[in-house]
């Protein structure tokens, strides 16, 4: 006898997104979070990449945009000490929003609880055991210790994941001996900001915008908001960073002094944070009835990627887990979670570790490498390809039954015309259900899909990319083609029947 369908350990963006997706799929999750209230230490400050499209498909993107306090970032992003300029593109290949992680978590929690999810804060999982039919979590809560049993448990409990350790899953990789400190501060009196973004300081004179490298570290300077400076220092430090200890303005000032050899006046802080980079990936994302997602499964040594990859793990996992629990999953469906998302995590590690190689060198050869790399990014195709890699939009899953160019890719948001009026792919995917989109009047294919429990929609679209699209709940095209009934049968059997 189980208490819930899925125990989710961790109420960060990954765990809360997983809870909401499970509810949409008809499963009953329980979220357990060891902290009694949401953490106050600033963490991620932006959302970018493929997950923005998925949030649009779930009807959440407008709510996320409502959380933006800073202007939309310019279409430039740092990559290992160089800058990728996307301002020349009418439709930038990498999109981003300035959203504080705490605000995102509140929105996702409201979304998940609004769908019927229970979130218990101040409840720490201190033990896990499993058998062939269920997994039991031993939980220490405000009123003592108790147990919860479910068919599955998912660790979304961060880079130091106790769940991963209790499941005996290895986490090989590297923690780099560098500490990054970030401050967004108001411009104080006595500090001059030039039109080109450079600043003039009483002690150090003019400091250029961008990256300044010294023998002791890197100083980065920029501004996204009028009247606010963005400052970052990077120093090698073999010690381990405690994320729970808030950073102070004095700590940032001390770091600037060590890197630049003098003081930079700092005004009232708007945001202060510090972090350390690791490149690690769990050996496997599943051990029996215990699974991992988000930072518990992978740590990436770059900014702007982790939340995208972690929340995408959740969307990939939820519909498969729900199908397994409800007894309607084809054989091996749940195993595709590890196969697909471990490969996606490895690809995210690839680009983020390339950033490490670019940024950590301080000799003349490293400077030459960055100069050549920056020059190559002046080429439009190179900038597009790198942007897609960082965004995760170049990801393609192997799909049985279809050799079509769209198979395995994230479905585009086509404008559609139906008998009921205008709609879009995003509208059709809002319930997180599998969809067969018939764009060419193929009733024989529609009947096959309906028999497999797939929602069928007949519509018309300009420049249709295929006659028929079979779309998974996570937005990926499971099959695309015309009258190939055998190919569609194979895809339906693999994912839904």
N, C-alpha and C positions, 0 to 999 in steps of 0.2 A: 504494500500500500504506500503510495507516494503522496506527499503533501502538495507539491506543485509540479509543473512539467519541467522547468529549467531553473536551476539556481545560478544566478549571475553574481559573481564576486567582484565588486568595484562599480562605483557610480560616477565614473568619468564619462567623456563623450562616447567611448566605445561601448561600455556597458549599458548606458542609457539608450543608445541607438539600437543595440541588440534587443533590449526589452521592448521597445516600441515596435520593431519589426516582427518580433515573435507574437505580440498581441495582434498585429494586423493579420498574421497567418493563423490565428486561432489558438495559440498556445498560451499557457499560464506561467509567466516568469515571476521570480522573486529576486529583487536586487538587494544584496547585503553590502553595506559600506561601513568600514571600521571607524571612520571619523564621524563624530556626532553631528557635525555640520560641515557645510562646504568649506574647503580650504581657502584661506585668505591670501596665501602667497601667490603672487602673479606667476602664471605659466605661459602657455601659448597665447599669442596676441593676433592670430590671423588664421584664416581658413582659405585653402586654395586647392585647386586641382579638380579631379573627377567628382569628388563628393559634392561639390556645388551643384553639378547637374543632377545628381541623385536626389539631393534635397529639393530641387525644383520639381522633380518627378513625384515627390511625396507631398508637395504643397507646402513645404516648410521654408523655402528660400526667402519669401517675403518677410517672414518672421525673423530670419537671421539678418536680413538687411536692416530691419528695424533696430537691431542691436549695435549697428555700426556707429561709433562715436567719433572716429577720425574720418577724414575724407577717404574715398576709395583710393587705394595706393596707386601711384603711377605705374604704368605697364613696364616696369623694370624690376628685376630681381637679382640678388647676389648669387653667385655660383662659385664657391671656393676662392673668393678673393678677386673675382672679376664680376662684371655686370652684364646681364643679358637685357638688351634694350628692345622692347616690343612696341614702342610707341609708333613705329612705322606701319604696323598692321591695323587694318580696319577692324578685324575681329581677332584680338590677341589669343594666341594658342595656350596661354596660361592665365587664368583669372584668379583674383584674390579679393578677400574682404578683410578689413581690420576689425576683428571681433575678439573680445577678451574671452578666454576659455571659461571663466566663471559664468559669464553671461550666456554663453552657448550651453553650458551644462544646465543652467536654470531653464532655458527654453526646452531642451530635450527632456528634462525631468517632467516639466508640465505636459509635454506631448505624451510621454510614456504613461504617466499617472492618469492623464485624461482618457487614455485607452484602457485603463483598468489595471495598470501595473502597481504592485506594492513595492515601495522603496523603504528599507529599514536602515536608518543611520545610527551609528554607534553600535553596530553588530559586527563583530570581527570573527572571521572563519579561522579557527585554531586547529582544526583537524579535518581530514577528508579520508573516507574509505569507500571502496566500490566493490560490487560483485557483478555477476553477469546481467543483472536486471536493473540495478539502480546504483545511485551514488548518494552517500550521506555526508552532510557537512555538520561538524561540531561547531557551534556558534557561541561566542561569549558576548552577551548583551547586557544592557543596563540592569536587568533583573536576574542575572545569573546565566548559567550555561544551559543550552538546549540543543536539540538536533533537528535538522530538516532533511528530508529525503526526496529525491527527484530522479527521473530517468537519466538526466544529464546535468552536468555542472560546467560552467564556462568561467575561466579565470580571465577577468579584465582588470586585474589588480596591479598593473604597472610593471616597470622594469625590474623591480625587486620581488616580483610575484611570489608570495608564499604558496599559492596554488600550484604553480609550476614546480616549485621545490618539492611539495608534498606528493605530486604525481610522478616525481623522479625523472623529469624531462630536462635534459641538458640544455645549457644556454651558452654555447661557445662564442667567442669573439674577442673584441678588444675594447677596453676603456682608455680613451686618449688622455694624456696628462695635461689637459688644457681646461681652464675655467673661463667661461664667458660671462661677463657682467654687462647688463643692459640697463640704461636709464633713459627715460623720457622726462626732460626737465624744462621748466620755464626759463626763458632767456633772462639772466640777471642783469642788473645795472653794471656797467663797466665792461660788458662783452659786446663787441660789434659783430654783426652778421652781414657779410657782403652779399651782393646780388647773386654771385655764383655759388653761394652756399658755404664759402670759407668763413672762418671766424677769426677775430683778432683778440688776442688775450694780453693782459698786462705783462705777464711773466714770460710767455713762450712766443709772443708775436703771432704771426699769421699761421693758422693750421688749415690745410686744405680739406674740402669735403671729400668723402670717400675713405680710402684706407691709407693709414700712415703706419709703416712698419719700422720698428726699431729693434735693437738687439735684445730687448726684453719682452716684446710682444707686439700686438697690433691694436691700433686705435682707429675706430670707425666713427664717422660723423655724417649726419644727414638730417633732413627735416621733412616730415609729411604734413605737418600742421603749422600754420603761422603762429609764431610766438613760442614754439616748442622745439627743442633740440632732441634728436635721437643720438645717443652716444653708446658705443659698445667698446669694451676692452677684451682682449684675449691674451691670457698668460698661461704658460706652462706651470702646472702645479700637480705634483704626484699624489696629493691628498685626495680624499673622496668628498664630494659636495653633499651637504645635508639639505635636501630640498625643503624641509620643514622649517628651517631657520630663515626668517625674512632677511633680505639684503637691506642695508642702510645706505644713505647718501654718503656717509663718511667712508664706508667700504668702497664705494665706486670712486670717490675722490682719491683714496689711497692707491687704488689700482691704476688710475690715470697717472698719478705721480710716478709710479714705478715704470710705467710704459713710456711716458713722454719726458720724464725727468723734471717735471714742473707741474704747477697747478693750473687747472682750467676752472674758472668760476662756474658754479652750478646753482641754478635757481631752484624753486620749489619743485619737488619731484611729482610727476604724474604717474609714473610707473617705474618700479625697480624690480629686477629679477636677476637670477644667476642660474647657470646650468652647466653641466658637463656632458660631453659627447661620448657615446659608446656605439660601436658597430657590433651588434649581436643578433643572433636569430636562434629561436628554439629548434632543437633537432627535429621535432615533430610537433604539429599543432593539435594532435589528438593522442591520448593514452586511454584506451577503453572508453569510458563514459565521461571522461574529463577532457575538455577542449580549452584552447587558449586563443585570445584575440587581442589586438592592439599592442601596447608596449610590453605586455606579458609575453608576446610572441616574437617581438622584434624591437630593437632600438636602433635608430638611424642617426648617424653623425652629421646631421644638417638640420637647418630650420625649415619650416614651411611644408613638411612632408608627413610627419608622424600622425597627425589627426586624420588627414586624408586617408592614409593607408589603414589606420585602425578602424575608423568608422566603415570603411569599405569591407574590411574583414567581417564586421557585424552584418552588413546587408547580404553578403554572400552566404553566411552561415545560417541566418535565421530561418529562411524558407525551407532549407534542407533539413534542419533540425526539427522544425514543426512537422514536416512530412514524415520523418522517421518516427516521431512520437505518435502521430495519428495513424500510423500503419499504412500509409499510402506511398511510401518512398520506394522507387525501384532499387534493386540490389546495388549496393556500392555507392548510392547517392551521397551519403554523409562523408565518405572517404574523399569525394571530390573537393571538399572544403580544404583539406590539407594540400591536395595536389595543386589546386588553383591558387590558393592564397600564400602557400609557402613559396611558390614560384614568383608571385607578385611581390612578396617581401624581399626575396633575393634580388629582384630587379631594382627595387627601391634602394636596397643596400648598395647596389652597383653604382648608381649615380651619386649617392651620398658619400660613399668612400672615395669616389673620384674627386669630390669636393675637398676631402681631407688632403689628398695628395697635392691638389693645387694650392691650398691655403697654408699648409704647414711649412713649406720650404721657405728659407730666408736668405739663401745664397744667390749668387748671380744666375746660376742655372735655373733656379726656381722662378726668379723674376722673368727670365727669358721665356720659360714655359707659359707663364701667365700672359705675357705680352702676345705670344703667338696664338694662344687660345682666345684671347680677346679679339684679335684680328680675324680669326676664323668665324667668330660669332657675328661679324659684320655681314656675313653671307646669310641671306634670308632662309635658305633651306636648313642650314646648320642651327639657326636660332629656333626655327619651328621644331626641328627634331629634338633638340635638347629640352625645349619647353614641354613637349608632349611626354618626354621621359619623366621629367619632374612631376608633371600633373598626373601621370598614370593613364593618360588618354590613349597611349599607344599600346595598352595591354590587350592581348588577344588570347582567349582561352581556346584550347582544342575542343572542337565540337563534332560529334559523330553524325554522319548522314548528310553533311553539306560541305561542299567545297566553295561555296559562294564567298565573295570578298567580305561580306558583312558578318558572316558566321563567326561567333566568338568575340565580336566587338561590341562596344556600348552603343545602343540604338540611338540614332539621331532623333531629335524632337521634331518630327514631321508635322506640318499643318495638314489637317485631315478634314474632309467633307463627308458626312454621313447622312442617312435619311432623317436623322434627328437634328441636323445642323452641323456647324463647325465645331471641331474639337482638335485635339493634338495627342501625340504619343504620351506626353507628360500627364494629361488628364486620364488616359486609359490605364496608366501604371500607378495612379495614386492609391488604389486599394492594395497594392503589392501582390497582385495575382498574376499567374501566367496568362499571356495573351497571344492569340493567333490573329494577326492583322491581315485581312484579305483585301488586297488592293486591286485585284483583277477579276473578281467574280469567280472564285474556284470553290463551289459548294462541296465538291467531293473531298477537298482538303479540310474544309471547315467541319464536316461531319467527323472526320478522324480526330480532330482536336477536341471537339465537344465530348466525344466518347472517352477521352483521356482526362476530362475535368478541366479543360483549358477554356478560358473566356474567349469567345470569337467575336470580332468586330469587322464588319465590312465597311470599307471607306474608299475614298478616292484621294489621290495626292498628286500634285504636280511633280513631274520628273521622278516617278516612283522608283526606288532603288532596287525593288524586286517585286514579283507578283504577290508573294506571300512572305510574311515574317512571323516566326515563332519566337516570342520574347519571354525570357525568364523573369521572375519577380524582381531580380536585382538589376534589370535593365539590359542584360546582355542577350544578344541574338543567338538563340539555340539552333536555329535553322532558317535558311532563306533560299527561295527558289521559285519554280513555276509549278509544273504538273508532276513533279517527282514524288509520287505517293510513297514509294519505298524509303526514300531518304527521310521524309517527314515521319513515317512510322518508326524508323530507327531513332530519330531524335526524341519523339514522344515517349518511346519505351525507355530511353536512357534517362530522361529528366522527370517525367510526370506520371506515367501509367502505373 
